[in-house]
């Protein structure tokens, strides 16, 4: 299990470790800072070695164990020919925000999450790098002082800027502030009203900057002097590494609180924070590394809980059982796809073909008579049946007889006859249903009706469709994806799959799962229709929650395999996703990594 914690849960985790388990707070801070220094040391070493982009692109799929510790990290990549400042192949940094954004865009950023199992000191010392650490007055700043001390001990040139007066630093942070200063560390105070020119000069000469201004405790917008400091960090062209979360990121919603640091890498402490796993959180955090705090997790998590889990390939693979030798097509799965209308034949065909590729033994497209006739010449393995507009309920009942699962909605239409068909199946049929696209839209203004549905529902909206159901904009959903999906589950009592970068699966029993796989190549027309068909096929052999989870992860991994094969994050066709599914199922069932095979 890979747990994901909220702000309150992480605060309770630390409190429990300190007060009930008697682990001093300064020890937790030391462990966090040293773990971050290990990650940063490995990143420095990886960049100094000039690892090529292709090798770096494969790095996150390597197992964390069985490697030299330095290779267990995702090394950030520079444009071809670029290296750390002062080394052969280095290029002079451009100036200004646009140049900073262009420099970041030139790096490969696919936002993996790496759990770092206490790697010790993975780099070859001394570290030849100039590092700027920008600290706040709170605990995140204390973590920054620990990082600075360890990097100096490893040979790096380190300069710390404190965005406050030293007297504002208290508690455990003060202990580490004093240790850094008394060991001869360079410290420049930048309190409100002070010129930020010294920071700008230092960043112009730095190889990387560490953001240690705010951690997970921030719950208010950043304004004024600290917003200006963050602005300076975001105009720098050197690599930016954030501690715990990028300063200004809401650790719960993933939304920026006013100004927010745009990091290339984030080292988070103890456990993943839920705000790092949203599309906006991933954009601000970059590649995420998780380092432990030196305390056993299980007894503390049993007390404080966690808000979600990350979907794991091992878990999904264990649910993909081999078939019996005697299985026949009806046992393999009988799926009805109620989809398609004039001008939207593709949606039905993509859904149905995906169900076949995911293992359904028999798939029938049920659609309007004119659409069914148009499909006759385009299907081979699939069957078709028609909905009679004059006898919608009766014709649907005939088509539903004997079916194990139904996928309904893609391209079906938004007219009154489509609404009647949707209501009859979604609300009245006592079976397993995947509800998507047009079928979801028919419940706009009456989402509570879904809670009365017979059978089991899996809803697969994107943020726009979920927003319409909840009476808000897609942007509002994206600003609080986890809150929106929980509200939808409470309203409909269905399993809700909120699609997008970092797809979320929420269950009526309160559990949530987050898919970390996938990439922008999946942003292609028909991709969601394919997912609907995949989940419907998996419902024939799994319980609904397992089918939703397996469908989401396999779909996302298909995008990752395609990108690994082509090197591109665009150009994938939806139909190609389904073609990759059988190989992915085989790899996961065998316990192998699809991306390494």
Order of alpha helices (4+ residues) and beta strands (2+ residues): beta-alpha-alpha-alpha-alpha-beta-beta-alpha-beta-alpha-beta-alpha-beta-alpha-beta-beta-beta-alpha-beta-alpha-beta-alpha-alpha-beta-alpha-beta-alpha-beta-alpha-beta-alpha-beta-alpha-beta-alpha-alpha-alpha-beta-beta-beta-alpha-alpha-alpha
